[in-house]
Amino acid sequence: MKRGLVTFQIGKQGLGDNFIETIRKSFKNRETIKVSVLKSFSRDRDQVRELADALCEKLGNNFTHKIIGFTISIKKWRKAKR
């Protein structure tokens, strides 16, 4: 697996099926991905937290997230989280 980070941006279109599939495909080669939340989506931290929870829920049990500012860092684990 490659160790470098890939950064995606999410804007006013929000979470779509194509966005989630693109992230899934990039996890085949990467361990960690960053998603930047643009101003056109929201500048409310609660909405960013809800977005991160929804994104990890749609990706599956092997993923966790960490929010720093308006950037969501998503990591894939080998085993499902408990």
N, CA, C and O atoms as a Tinker XYZ file with bonds, in Angstrom:
   328  protein
     1  N      0.827000   -1.185000    0.000000    73     2
     2  CA     0.000000    0.000000    0.000000    64     1     3
     3  C      0.867000    1.242000    0.000000    63     2     4     5
     4  O      1.931000    1.276000    0.618000    81     3
     5  N      0.409000    2.239000   -0.686000    73     3     6
     6  CA     1.102000    3.510000   -0.699000    64     5     7
     7  C      0.774000    4.274000    0.579000    63     6     8     9
     8  O     -0.331000    4.165000    1.109000    81     7
     9  N      1.717000    5.028000    1.059000    73     7    10
    10  CA     1.530000    5.741000    2.317000    64     9    11
    11  C      1.078000    7.181000    2.124000    63    10    12    13
    12  O      0.613000    7.795000    3.085000    81    11
    13  N      1.191000    7.747000    0.929000    73    11    14
    14  CA     0.845000    9.141000    0.707000    64    13    15
    15  C     -0.635000    9.416000    0.894000    63    14    16    17
    16  O     -1.469000    8.516000    0.794000    81    15
    17  N     -0.940000   10.655000    1.162000    73    15    18
    18  CA    -2.327000   11.052000    1.377000    64    17    19
    19  C     -2.969000   11.520000    0.079000    63    18    20    21
    20  O     -2.308000   12.097000   -0.784000    81    19
    21  N     -4.239000   11.269000   -0.041000    73    19    22
    22  CA    -5.044000   11.770000   -1.143000    64    21    23
    23  C     -6.070000   12.708000   -0.537000    63    22    24    25
    24  O     -6.684000   12.384000    0.480000    81    23
    25  N     -6.262000   13.867000   -1.149000    73    23    26
    26  CA    -7.209000   14.840000   -0.623000    64    25    27
    27  C     -8.372000   15.009000   -1.587000    63    26    28    29
    28  O     -8.176000   15.240000   -2.780000    81    27
    29  N     -9.584000   14.893000   -1.059000    73    27    30
    30  CA   -10.805000   15.138000   -1.821000    64    29    31
    31  C    -11.480000   16.374000   -1.249000    63    30    32    33
    32  O    -11.248000   16.739000   -0.096000    81    31
    33  N    -12.315000   17.017000   -2.058000    73    31    34
    34  CA   -13.073000   18.171000   -1.598000    64    33    35
    35  C    -14.551000   17.873000   -1.746000    63    34    36    37
    36  O    -14.989000   17.297000   -2.741000    81    35
    37  N    -15.313000   18.276000   -0.739000    73    35    38
    38  CA   -16.759000   18.098000   -0.796000    64    37    39
    39  C    -17.402000   19.474000   -0.736000    63    38    40    41
    40  O    -17.093000   20.284000    0.138000    81    39
    41  N    -18.296000   19.723000   -1.675000    73    39    42
    42  CA   -18.922000   21.031000   -1.785000    64    41    43
    43  C    -20.422000   20.950000   -1.651000    63    42    44    45
    44  O    -20.954000   20.158000   -0.873000    81    43
    45  N    -21.097000   21.783000   -2.423000    73    43    46
    46  CA   -22.550000   21.912000   -2.270000    64    45    47
    47  C    -23.331000   20.686000   -2.718000    63    46    48    49
    48  O    -24.502000   20.550000   -2.362000    81    47
    49  N    -22.723000   19.789000   -3.489000    73    47    50
    50  CA   -23.438000   18.584000   -3.906000    64    49    51
    51  C    -23.529000   17.553000   -2.793000    63    50    52    53
    52  O    -24.393000   16.678000   -2.830000    81    51
    53  N    -22.656000   17.645000   -1.814000    73    51    54
    54  CA   -22.721000   16.754000   -0.663000    64    53    55
    55  C    -22.255000   15.342000   -0.982000    63    54    56    57
    56  O    -21.472000   15.119000   -1.905000    81    55
    57  N    -22.757000   14.395000   -0.197000    73    55    58
    58  CA   -22.386000   12.995000   -0.373000    64    57    59
    59  C    -23.240000   12.369000   -1.463000    63    58    60    61
    60  O    -24.449000   12.200000   -1.308000    81    59
    61  N    -22.606000   12.036000   -2.539000    73    59    62
    62  CA   -23.296000   11.333000   -3.606000    64    61    63
    63  C    -22.724000    9.937000   -3.759000    63    62    64    65
    64  O    -21.680000    9.619000   -3.189000    81    63
    65  N    -23.402000    9.111000   -4.524000    73    63    66
    66  CA   -22.921000    7.749000   -4.736000    64    65    67
    67  C    -21.577000    7.737000   -5.451000    63    66    68    69
    68  O    -20.717000    6.911000   -5.148000    81    67
    69  N    -21.393000    8.657000   -6.405000    73    67    70
    70  CA   -20.123000    8.711000   -7.127000    64    69    71
    71  C    -18.979000    9.113000   -6.212000    63    70    72    73
    72  O    -17.874000    8.586000   -6.337000    81    71
    73  N    -19.225000   10.030000   -5.302000    73    71    74
    74  CA   -18.199000   10.473000   -4.358000    64    73    75
    75  C    -17.758000    9.325000   -3.466000    63    74    76    77
    76  O    -16.563000    9.140000   -3.235000    81    75
    77  N    -18.709000    8.556000   -2.967000    73    75    78
    78  CA   -18.396000    7.439000   -2.088000    64    77    79
    79  C    -17.654000    6.346000   -2.845000    63    78    80    81
    80  O    -16.713000    5.759000   -2.310000    81    79
    81  N    -18.059000    6.061000   -4.077000    73    79    82
    82  CA   -17.374000    5.052000   -4.879000    64    81    83
    83  C    -15.941000    5.472000   -5.199000    63    82    84    85
    84  O    -15.039000    4.635000   -5.222000    81    83
    85  N    -15.731000    6.757000   -5.444000    73    83    86
    86  CA   -14.381000    7.254000   -5.698000    64    85    87
    87  C    -13.498000    7.070000   -4.473000    63    86    88    89
    88  O    -12.332000    6.694000   -4.601000    81    87
    89  N    -14.032000    7.327000   -3.304000    73    87    90
    90  CA   -13.268000    7.142000   -2.072000    64    89    91
    91  C    -12.974000    5.662000   -1.845000    63    90    92    93
    92  O    -11.866000    5.311000   -1.438000    81    91
    93  N    -13.947000    4.795000   -2.101000    73    91    94
    94  CA   -13.720000    3.352000   -1.941000    64    93    95
    95  C    -12.604000    2.861000   -2.862000    63    94    96    97
    96  O    -11.754000    2.068000   -2.456000    81    95
    97  N    -12.616000    3.335000   -4.094000    73    95    98
    98  CA   -11.587000    2.917000   -5.050000    64    97    99
    99  C    -10.206000    3.405000   -4.630000    63    98   100   101
   100  O     -9.218000    2.695000   -4.818000    81    99
   101  N    -10.126000    4.593000   -4.071000    73    99   102
   102  CA    -8.821000    5.106000   -3.665000    64   101   103
   103  C     -8.306000    4.397000   -2.414000    63   102   104   105
   104  O     -7.101000    4.406000   -2.164000    81   103
   105  N     -9.185000    3.786000   -1.622000    73   103   106
   106  CA    -8.737000    3.028000   -0.456000    64   105   107
   107  C     -8.103000    1.694000   -0.849000    63   106   108   109
   108  O     -7.508000    1.030000   -0.001000    81   107
   109  N     -8.215000    1.294000   -2.097000    73   107   110
   110  CA    -7.545000    0.073000   -2.540000    64   109   111
   111  C     -6.033000    0.261000   -2.552000    63   110   112   113
   112  O     -5.285000   -0.708000   -2.419000    81   111
   113  N     -5.578000    1.506000   -2.711000    73   111   114
   114  CA    -4.151000    1.791000   -2.768000    64   113   115
   115  C     -3.645000    2.593000   -1.581000    63   114   116   117
   116  O     -2.432000    2.718000   -1.412000    81   115
   117  N     -4.516000    3.136000   -0.763000    73   115   118
   118  CA    -4.114000    4.043000    0.319000    64   117   119
   119  C     -4.685000    3.577000    1.651000    63   118   120   121
   120  O     -5.654000    2.820000    1.701000    81   119
   121  N     -4.065000    4.044000    2.724000    73   119   122
   122  CA    -4.575000    3.776000    4.066000    64   121   123
   123  C     -5.365000    4.943000    4.621000    63   122   124   125
   124  O     -6.341000    4.754000    5.346000    81   123
   125  N     -4.939000    6.163000    4.275000    73   123   126
   126  CA    -5.544000    7.366000    4.838000    64   125   127
   127  C     -5.919000    8.322000    3.717000    63   126   128   129
   128  O     -5.177000    8.495000    2.750000    81   127
   129  N     -7.086000    8.939000    3.868000    73   127   130
   130  CA    -7.584000    9.914000    2.889000    64   129   131
   131  C     -8.091000   11.122000    3.655000    63   130   132   133
   132  O     -8.672000   10.987000    4.731000    81   131
   133  N     -7.868000   12.300000    3.098000    73   131   134
   134  CA    -8.392000   13.526000    3.691000    64   133   135
   135  C     -9.521000   14.062000    2.816000    63   134   136   137
   136  O     -9.443000   14.033000    1.588000    81   135
   137  N    -10.566000   14.548000    3.470000    73   135   138
   138  CA   -11.698000   15.171000    2.785000    64   137   139
   139  C    -11.820000   16.590000    3.321000    63   138   140   141
   140  O    -12.074000   16.791000    4.508000    81   139
   141  N    -11.640000   17.561000    2.455000    73   139   142
   142  CA   -11.779000   18.969000    2.835000    64   141   143
   143  C    -13.217000   19.403000    2.606000    63   142   144   145
   144  O    -13.781000   19.174000    1.536000    81   143
   145  N    -13.810000   20.032000    3.619000    73   143   146
   146  CA   -15.181000   20.531000    3.517000    64   145   147
   147  C    -15.100000   21.996000    3.088000    63   146   148   149
   148  O    -14.545000   22.834000    3.798000    81   147
   149  N    -15.657000   22.285000    1.922000    73   147   150
   150  CA   -15.614000   23.643000    1.387000    64   149   151
   151  C    -16.691000   24.513000    2.017000    63   150   152   153
   152  O    -17.638000   24.011000    2.621000    81   151
   153  N    -16.532000   25.829000    1.867000    73   151   154
   154  CA   -17.508000   26.775000    2.421000    64   153   155
   155  C    -18.884000   26.602000    1.799000    63   154   156   157
   156  O    -19.895000   26.864000    2.450000    81   155
   157  N    -18.934000   26.161000    0.538000    73   155   158
   158  CA   -20.227000   26.000000   -0.132000    64   157   159
   159  C    -21.047000   24.868000    0.489000    63   158   160   161
   160  O    -22.268000   24.849000    0.338000    81   159
   161  N    -20.402000   23.922000    1.185000    73   159   162
   162  CA   -21.148000   22.868000    1.878000    64   161   163
   163  C    -21.655000   23.384000    3.214000    63   162   164   165
   164  O    -22.861000   23.410000    3.460000    81   163
   165  N    -20.733000   23.795000    4.072000    73   163   166
   166  CA   -21.142000   24.294000    5.382000    64   165   167
   167  C    -19.936000   24.827000    6.139000    63   166   168   169
   168  O    -18.803000   24.411000    5.895000    81   167
   169  N    -20.183000   25.737000    7.043000    73   167   170
   170  CA   -19.170000   26.209000    7.984000    64   169   171
   171  C    -19.627000   25.972000    9.412000    63   170   172   173
   172  O    -19.177000   26.651000   10.336000    81   171
   173  N    -20.512000   25.018000    9.592000    73   171   174
   174  CA   -20.988000   24.629000   10.911000    64   173   175
   175  C    -20.294000   23.333000   11.316000    63   174   176   177
   176  O    -20.368000   22.338000   10.595000    81   175
   177  N    -19.626000   23.340000   12.452000    73   175   178
   178  CA   -18.845000   22.167000   12.876000    64   177   179
   179  C    -19.733000   20.957000   13.165000    63   178   180   181
   180  O    -19.298000   19.819000   12.992000    81   179
   181  N    -20.959000   21.187000   13.599000    73   179   182
   182  CA   -21.871000   20.069000   13.850000    64   181   183
   183  C    -22.220000   19.356000   12.550000    63   182   184   185
   184  O    -22.309000   18.128000   12.524000    81   183
   185  N    -22.417000   20.106000   11.478000    73   183   186
   186  CA   -22.710000   19.491000   10.190000    64   185   187
   187  C    -21.503000   18.728000    9.650000    63   186   188   189
   188  O    -21.665000   17.694000    9.002000    81   187
   189  N    -20.304000   19.225000    9.909000    73   187   190
   190  CA   -19.091000   18.515000    9.488000    64   189   191
   191  C    -18.972000   17.198000   10.247000    63   190   192   193
   192  O    -18.593000   16.179000    9.668000    81   191
   193  N    -19.294000   17.213000   11.534000    73   191   194
   194  CA   -19.263000   15.987000   12.334000    64   193   195
   195  C    -20.302000   14.983000   11.826000    63   194   196   197
   196  O    -20.014000   13.790000   11.732000    81   195
   197  N    -21.506000   15.459000   11.498000    73   195   198
   198  CA   -22.543000   14.581000   10.950000    64   197   199
   199  C    -22.119000   14.014000    9.603000    63   198   200   201
   200  O    -22.384000   12.850000    9.304000    81   199
   201  N    -21.462000   14.833000    8.792000    73   199   202
   202  CA   -20.966000   14.378000    7.490000    64   201   203
   203  C    -19.933000   13.271000    7.665000    63   202   204   205
   204  O    -19.975000   12.267000    6.954000    81   203
   205  N    -19.014000   13.442000    8.597000    73   203   206
   206  CA   -17.978000   12.435000    8.845000    64   205   207
   207  C    -18.591000   11.125000    9.332000    63   206   208   209
   208  O    -18.176000   10.048000    8.906000    81   207
   209  N    -19.568000   11.216000   10.216000    73   207   210
   210  CA   -20.244000   10.008000   10.702000    64   209   211
   211  C    -20.974000    9.297000    9.574000    63   210   212   213
   212  O    -20.908000    8.073000    9.463000    81   211
   213  N    -21.671000   10.058000    8.738000    73   211   214
   214  CA   -22.408000    9.469000    7.624000    64   213   215
   215  C    -21.462000    8.839000    6.599000    63   214   216   217
   216  O    -21.756000    7.782000    6.042000    81   215
   217  N    -20.347000    9.482000    6.359000    73   215   218
   218  CA   -19.384000    8.971000    5.391000    64   217   219
   219  C    -18.781000    7.651000    5.874000    63   218   220   221
   220  O    -18.679000    6.703000    5.096000    81   219
   221  N    -18.385000    7.578000    7.128000    73   219   222
   222  CA   -17.833000    6.332000    7.668000    64   221   223
   223  C    -18.886000    5.233000    7.733000    63   222   224   225
   224  O    -18.571000    4.058000    7.543000    81   223
   225  N    -20.128000    5.606000    7.997000    73   223   226
   226  CA   -21.208000    4.624000    8.042000    64   225   227
   227  C    -21.443000    4.020000    6.665000    63   226   228   229
   228  O    -21.672000    2.816000    6.547000    81   227
   229  N    -21.387000    4.848000    5.617000    73   227   230
   230  CA   -21.604000    4.351000    4.258000    64   229   231
   231  C    -20.415000    3.541000    3.745000    63   230   232   233
   232  O    -20.585000    2.650000    2.912000    81   231
   233  N    -19.212000    3.845000    4.236000    73   231   234
   234  CA   -18.032000    3.101000    3.793000    64   233   235
   235  C    -17.958000    1.724000    4.441000    63   234   236   237
   236  O    -17.552000    0.767000    3.782000    81   235
   237  N    -18.338000    1.593000    5.713000    73   235   238
   238  CA   -18.324000    0.285000    6.360000    64   237   239
   239  C    -17.688000    0.319000    7.734000    63   238   240   241
   240  O    -17.363000    1.390000    8.246000    81   239
   241  N    -17.506000   -0.864000    8.341000    73   239   242
   242  CA   -17.007000   -0.978000    9.706000    64   241   243
   243  C    -15.505000   -0.810000    9.832000    63   242   244   245
   244  O    -15.013000   -0.580000   10.937000    81   243
   245  N    -14.765000   -0.916000    8.750000    73   243   246
   246  CA   -13.306000   -0.861000    8.821000    64   245   247
   247  C    -12.763000    0.563000    8.823000    63   246   248   249
   248  O    -11.547000    0.739000    8.763000    81   247
   249  N    -13.599000    1.569000    8.890000    73   247   250
   250  CA   -13.157000    2.946000    8.736000    64   249   251
   251  C    -13.434000    3.773000    9.990000    63   250   252   253
   252  O    -14.475000    3.630000   10.630000    81   251
   253  N    -12.479000    4.639000   10.324000    73   251   254
   254  CA   -12.656000    5.598000   11.402000    64   253   255
   255  C    -12.274000    6.978000   10.887000    63   254   256   257
   256  O    -11.589000    7.099000    9.871000    81   255
   257  N    -12.715000    8.009000   11.583000    73   255   258
   258  CA   -12.415000    9.364000   11.126000    64   257   259
   259  C    -11.924000   10.226000   12.282000    63   258   260   261
   260  O    -12.149000    9.940000   13.458000    81   259
   261  N    -11.245000   11.291000   11.888000    73   259   262
   262  CA   -10.759000   12.291000   12.830000    64   261   263
   263  C    -10.972000   13.641000   12.172000    63   262   264   265
   264  O    -10.627000   13.826000   11.005000    81   263
   265  N    -11.536000   14.584000   12.907000    73   263   266
   266  CA   -11.850000   15.896000   12.347000    64   265   267
   267  C    -10.869000   16.917000   12.902000    63   266   268   269
   268  O    -10.718000   17.062000   14.115000    81   267
   269  N    -10.208000   17.621000   11.992000    73   267   270
   270  CA    -9.306000   18.708000   12.362000    64   269   271
   271  C     -9.762000   19.932000   11.577000    63   270   272   273
   272  O     -9.568000   20.003000   10.364000    81   271
   273  N    -10.364000   20.889000   12.265000    73   271   274
   274  CA   -10.890000   22.066000   11.581000    64   273   275
   275  C    -12.034000   21.673000   10.665000    63   274   276   277
   276  O    -13.052000   21.151000   11.121000    81   275
   277  N    -11.870000   21.923000    9.376000    73   275   278
   278  CA   -12.870000   21.529000    8.388000    64   277   279
   279  C    -12.307000   20.479000    7.438000    63   278   280   281
   280  O    -12.684000   20.408000    6.269000    81   279
   281  N    -11.403000   19.675000    7.964000    73   279   282
   282  CA   -10.820000   18.572000    7.206000    64   281   283
   283  C    -11.093000   17.279000    7.952000    63   282   284   285
   284  O    -10.869000   17.188000    9.159000    81   283
   285  N    -11.576000   16.281000    7.229000    73   283   286
   286  CA   -11.880000   14.979000    7.803000    64   285   287
   287  C    -10.807000   14.008000    7.325000    63   286   288   289
   288  O    -10.608000   13.842000    6.122000    81   287
   289  N    -10.131000   13.378000    8.247000    73   287   290
   290  CA    -9.122000   12.377000    7.922000    64   289   291
   291  C     -9.746000   11.008000    8.166000    63   290   292   293
   292  O    -10.166000   10.709000    9.284000    81   291
   293  N     -9.811000   10.172000    7.129000    73   291   294
   294  CA   -10.440000    8.859000    7.221000    64   293   295
   295  C     -9.363000    7.798000    7.085000    63   294   296   297
   296  O     -8.540000    7.851000    6.172000    81   295
   297  N     -9.371000    6.832000    8.001000    73   295   298
   298  CA    -8.377000    5.769000    7.986000    64   297   299
   299  C     -9.065000    4.423000    7.867000    63   298   300   301
   300  O    -10.105000    4.178000    8.478000    81   299
   301  N     -8.458000    3.557000    7.067000    73   299   302
   302  CA    -8.976000    2.205000    6.901000    64   301   303
   303  C     -8.148000    1.259000    7.766000    63   302   304   305
   304  O     -6.918000    1.278000    7.728000    81   303
   305  N     -8.838000    0.436000    8.540000    73   303   306
   306  CA    -8.198000   -0.551000    9.392000    64   305   307
   307  C     -8.356000   -1.932000    8.774000    63   306   308   309
   308  O     -9.284000   -2.167000    7.999000    81   307
   309  N     -7.468000   -2.829000    9.107000    73   307   310
   310  CA    -7.558000   -4.197000    8.575000    64   309   311
   311  C     -8.735000   -4.941000    9.167000    63   310   312   313
   312  O     -9.436000   -5.671000    8.466000    81   311
   313  N     -8.952000   -4.752000   10.471000    73   311   314
   314  CA   -10.059000   -5.418000   11.140000    64   313   315
   315  C    -11.163000   -4.411000   11.410000    63   314   316   317
   316  O    -10.899000   -3.216000   11.549000    81   315
   317  N    -12.385000   -4.884000   11.484000    73   315   318
   318  CA   -13.527000   -4.015000   11.769000    64   317   319
   319  C    -13.425000   -3.465000   13.184000    63   318   320   321
   320  O    -12.954000   -4.146000   14.094000    81   319
   321  N    -13.874000   -2.220000   13.358000    73   319   322
   322  CA   -13.854000   -1.650000   14.696000    64   321   323
   323  C    -14.929000   -2.298000   15.562000    63   322   324   325
   324  O    -15.940000   -2.791000   15.060000    81   323
   325  N    -14.696000   -2.288000   16.842000    73   323   326
   326  CA   -15.621000   -2.979000   17.764000    64   325   327
   327  C    -16.800000   -2.153000   18.102000    63   326   328
   328  O    -17.664000   -2.592000   18.862000    81   327
